[in-house]
Amino acid sequence: MPILRVSLWSGRTKKQKAALARALTDAMVEVAKVPAQAVTIQFEEMPKQNWATGGKLHSELFKE
């Protein structure tokens, strides 16, 4: 049973996460040859200020 963990900035809509879940599940079915009902996807959302790259917070690097 594959488990896919996806880390995202906070703020995605339920509709966006559902579309992403469908796309990731479809990819696992096609590539890994597993049944869709065996694929579990876990979304982990965190605010931009909890991420950093190159020593800089994402809330500073990626302002809205």
Contacts in CASP RR format, 6 or more apart in sequence:
PFRMAT RR
TARGET T0000
AUTHOR 0000-0000-0000
METHOD contacts of the structure
MODEL  1
MPILRVSLWSGRTKKQKAALARALTDAMVEVAKVPAQAVTIQFEEMPKQN
WATGGKLHSELFKE
1 34 0 8 1.000
1 38 0 8 1.000
1 39 0 8 1.000
1 40 0 8 1.000
2 28 0 8 1.000
2 32 0 8 1.000
2 34 0 8 1.000
2 38 0 8 1.000
2 39 0 8 1.000
2 40 0 8 1.000
3 40 0 8 1.000
3 41 0 8 1.000
3 42 0 8 1.000
4 24 0 8 1.000
4 28 0 8 1.000
4 39 0 8 1.000
4 40 0 8 1.000
4 41 0 8 1.000
4 42 0 8 1.000
5 41 0 8 1.000
5 42 0 8 1.000
5 44 0 8 1.000
6 20 0 8 1.000
6 24 0 8 1.000
6 41 0 8 1.000
6 42 0 8 1.000
6 43 0 8 1.000
6 44 0 8 1.000
7 44 0 8 1.000
7 45 0 8 1.000
7 46 0 8 1.000
8 43 0 8 1.000
8 44 0 8 1.000
8 45 0 8 1.000
8 46 0 8 1.000
9 45 0 8 1.000
9 46 0 8 1.000
9 47 0 8 1.000
9 48 0 8 1.000
9 51 0 8 1.000
9 58 0 8 1.000
10 45 0 8 1.000
10 46 0 8 1.000
10 47 0 8 1.000
10 48 0 8 1.000
11 45 0 8 1.000
12 20 0 8 1.000
12 43 0 8 1.000
12 45 0 8 1.000
17 43 0 8 1.000
20 41 0 8 1.000
20 43 0 8 1.000
21 41 0 8 1.000
24 39 0 8 1.000
24 41 0 8 1.000
25 36 0 8 1.000
25 39 0 8 1.000
25 41 0 8 1.000
26 36 0 8 1.000
28 34 0 8 1.000
28 36 0 8 1.000
28 39 0 8 1.000
29 35 0 8 1.000
29 36 0 8 1.000
29 39 0 8 1.000
47 59 0 8 1.000
48 57 0 8 1.000
48 58 0 8 1.000
48 59 0 8 1.000
48 62 0 8 1.000
49 57 0 8 1.000
49 58 0 8 1.000
49 59 0 8 1.000
51 57 0 8 1.000
51 58 0 8 1.000
52 58 0 8 1.000
53 61 0 8 1.000
END
